[in-house]
Amino acid sequence: MIEIPEAIELSKQICENITGKEIINVTAAESPHKFAWYHGAPAGYHDLLSGKLMGTARGVGSMVEITAGDAVILFSEGVSLRFHGEGEKRPAKHQLMIEFEDFSALSASVQMYGGLFCFKAGDFDNKYYKIAREKPSPLSEQFNEEYFDGIISAPENAGLSAKALLAAEQRIPGLGNGVLQDVLFNSTIHPKRKVKSLGDSDREKLYKSLKNTLADMTFKGGRDTEKDLFGCYGGYKTILSKNTTGKPCPVCGELVKKEAYMGGSIYFCPGCQKN
């Protein structure tokens, strides 16, 4: 799934390899997917985008936003993006294919679920997109200790678990269940631990871990569980993920555990992260 580090890396790669190319053909919803979401009729994507130049891309929370003239192309967290050079094999099944004048292309395929939205700028009324655009990224200077304290000290959040606080309700757009695991590990906080039990030192550690872990993931091109625009895994080696379940913790040596929680999975070290 695309989260903050991957959204930034994909956007960077799009700017380096696709920006400035003219769109000549757009194919949408050719391979039906129950949980692929579009804006309006996907059959209208070609007329909306054809003839326009691909503009710049940026990460907006867990979304990748690309400008194209007066239009916007927006991919959400569950979409897999690939760049295809001239003559390179393209996927037989996809939910969106954008072809360019130099015979290269960008394909988008939905995994479990995902949004592939194309619209004229200002015409997309989506609360998740709006919130992600309005709230500061944890990588920004605006996301400082005072801002974070406003989240963690809100009375309505006292009874939440650490996972629920950070990765639910769009409190921090783009911070999902994937990057969450190492953020909590690096702060020695268990995913199920209640916010009201966190002392000042815990809160300080969590803030610093949030900023530093995300910065490290982004600097290294995303996590090693996710692929970039060319199908390569990110350079950040996850401490807690599907890749490390059952392996020794690099700090204390206890085996990394996986449990079902809040409709997903959590990974933790029972030695370093006490509940």
N, C-alpha and C positions, 0 to 999 in steps of 0.2 A: 504494500500500500504506500502511496505517496504521502509523505509527511514533510515537515518544514525543510529538512536537509535535501530531500530528493526533489522537491518543488524548485528549490533554488538551483540545484545542479542541472536539472532538465532545462530550466529556463536559460541558464548560461549556455548550454550546448545548442539550444535552438537559436539563440542570438549569434553564436559563432558559425553555425552551419546552414541555417535556413533563412534568417532575416534578409530581406531584399529580393527573395525569389518571387516570381509571379505565379499565382495560382491559375492553373488551366482546367483542372477538373476536380470535382468533389463527389465522392460516393459515400452516402450515409445509410446506415441500417440495412445494408445488403445481407448481412448475416444476423438474423433476428436474435435478440437476447432479452429475456424477460426483465432483467434489471439493468438495462442500458437506457439511460434517460437523455432525452433531447429537449431542445427548446422549440416549441412549435412543431411544424411538420419537417422531418429530416430531409424530405424530398426537395425542400426549398433551400437547403444549404448551398447547393451548386450556384444557383442564381445570386445568392447573397455574397459569395466569396470569389467566384470566377472573375479573373481579370485584375484582382487586387494584389498588392504586394504584401508579403509577410513582413510585419513590423517587428518590434521588440517583444520579448517575453519576460515575464517576471513571476516569481512565486508569490501567491496570495494565500497564506495559511498552507493548507494541503492541496491547493489548486495551482494549476499552471495557466496563466493568462497571457494570450498572444493578441496583439493588435493586427488588424489587416484593413487598412484604409479606415472607413467609418464603421467597421465591424469588429467584433471581439470573438475570439475562439477560446473557450474555457474548458479545461479538463479537470475533473475532480479526482479524489484520492484513489479510486479503484480502477483507474485506467492505466494501461501499459502503453507507452509511446515508443515508437521505433522510427529511426531515419533509414531510408533506403536510397542508396546511390543509384546512378544509371546502370541498368543491367542486373542489379542485385535482386535476389529472389524476394518476393513479397508474400505475406501470409495469405493463405487461401480464404481464411475467415477473419473478418475484422468488423468493427462497428463504425469506423470512419477511415476514409483514405483521402488524403489531400495530395494531388499531383502537381508538379511544378514544370515550368517551361524548359528546364534543363534535363527533364526525364527522371529527376529524383522524386522522392515522395515521403510523406509522413503518414504512418498508420497508427491507429488507436484501437486497442482491443480491451474489452471489459473483462475483468476476472470474475469476482463474485458480484459486484455491482459497481456502477460508476456513471458519471455524467459527462456527456459530450455536447456542450452547449455552444451554439453559434447564434449571434444576435447583433443587431445594431447597437452601438454604444448607447447606454442609458435605457435600453428596452428590456433589461433582464431584472425582474424583481424577485430575487431569491435571498432569503434571510441569511443563509450560511455565507453566501458570497458577500453580502452587505456587511455582516459582522466581521468577516475576515479582512475586508478592506478598511474598516473603521478602527479595529483594535491594533495596538502596536505589536510588532513581532518581538518575541523574546530576544532576538538578536540585535534589536535596536536600542539606542540610548534611552528612548522613551520608556522602555520596559525596565525601570529601575527598581530599587528595593522598596521605595514608597508605593509604586504601582503594584508590585507583587504583594505587599502587605495589605493593600486594599482588597485583594482576592482572598488571601488566606485568613484574614481577620474578620471577614464578613460574617456576622452572626449566623446567617442561614447556612454557612458552610461548615460550622463547627462539628456537626455530626457525620460529615462525609468521611470516606476513606481517602487516603492519599491518591489512589488511582482515580476515584470519582472526582476529586477536586481538580486534578490536572488535565484529565483526558475526557471529560464529559461536559455537556452543555455549552460548548464553545467558549469556555472561560479563557482559554488560550488557543485560538484557532491554529490548526496545523500540528498541535502536539497531540498525538494519538497514542494508541496502545503499544505501538512499536518503539518509538524513541523513549516513551515513558519508563521502560524497564531499566535502562542504564542510568537515566536521570535519578531514579529512586535508589538504585544500587550505589551510585557514587555519593549519595547523601546518607547511606546506611539506613534508609527508611523502608519498612515493609509496605507493600502495596495496600494491604488491608488496614494499616494503622490509622486510627482516627485523627483527624486534624486537631481536635481539641486536646489531644495528648501531646502535641508537639510544643516543646519549649522554645525559647528564643534561639538557643544554639541550633536546634533542629531546623528551625525556619531559615536561619542564616545559611546553613549547609544546603538546604533544599534550593534556595535562591541561587547560590553560587553554582551548584551542580546543574541546575536548569540552564543557566547562561553558558557555562563552560562546556557541558556535554553536547549541547546543540551546536555550539561554535565548532567543536572538534569534529562532529559528524558532518557538518557543512563543509568545513575546510578540506576534509578527506573525500568529498564527492558523494556523500550518502553512505548508508549502511550496507554491510556485506550480505544482507538478506534481500536487497532490492536492486533492480537493474536500471541502468541509465539509458540514454537515447540510442546507444549502440549495442545494447544487450549485455553490457559488462556490469558486474557487481560493484557496488561502492567500495571505497577503500577503508571505511571505518569498520574495524573488527568489533562486532557486538560482544559484550560481556554476558548479557542475558538475552537469549533468543532461542528460536528453534534449533539453531546451530550449536548451542552450548548446553542444552538440556541433558542432565545426567553426567556432565563433565565436572571436574573439580573447579571450585571457585579459585580465581587467580590470587585472591588475598588470603583466605583461610584454609582452602583445600576441601571444604565440604562440597557435596554434590549439588549442582544447580537443580532446583525443583520447578516443576510446572504444575499449575492448578487451574481449574476452570473458575472464573470469577466475573461477575457482572456481564454475562453474555459473551465473554471472550476468555483469553488465557492470560495468566500472570506468570512471570518467571522471577525467582528470587533465590538468594542464598540464605538458608536457615541459620548459618553462623553469623553472617554480617548484618542481616536485616531481621531483627527481632520484632515480633508483633506484640 
